[in-house]
Amino acid sequence: MPFERFLDRLTREAREFDGCLWAYSFRAEDLSPNYIVLSGWTDGQRIQEFEEVPRHVRAALMGEEEFFAQPMIMRRYKNFPQPG
């Protein structure tokens, strides 16, 4: 499926970016058009830098134009408490 290839590419690029600790993408088990992307980063600055890389910006715009019939919902959660 084209969208899965697109999402796999963005996830792979995130993993290769300095500051990304891990990144995974998942499709809803009921095969609805719902996806979730989870990633861990060393800090918020690195996330912003990744989002501003020209190839990522182009890919995201292409994805919006080609795949998203409705706006994507983005939620961010950060600064999880460290154990101990």
C-alpha positions, -999 to +999 in steps of 0.1 A: +000+000+000+015+034-010+008+051+024+025+023+043+056+028+022+055+065+027+051+061+065+079+035+066+102+059+048+095+088+072+099+064+102+132+051+088+145+086+082+136+096+118+155+066+132+186+077+112+184+113+124+208+123+152+189+125+184+162+099+176+163+071+201+136+050+185+107+053+161+078+030+152+046+033+132+015+012+135-018+007+117-050+002+135-058-035+140-092-031+124-074-019+092-092+015+094-072+044+080-059+052+115-022+051+122+000+060+152+036+070+151+057+068+183+092+081+187+116+090+214+142+118+212+170+131+232+153+165+234+127+187+218+152+207+198+162+175+179+125+169+170+122+204+156+154+200+136+141+168+121+108+183+112+126+212+094+149+190+072+139+199+036+134+162+025+111+156+056+091+188+048+087+177+012+077+142+022+052+155+047+036+179+022+035+151-004+018+129+021-008+155+030-016+161-007-016+125-018-029+106+012-048+127+037-084+134+028-088+151+061-064+169+084-039+148+104-043+149+141-010+154+159-005+151+196+028+155+214+037+143+248+071+149+262+092+151+293+081+118+307+094+115+343+125+094+347+124+064+371+142+068+403 
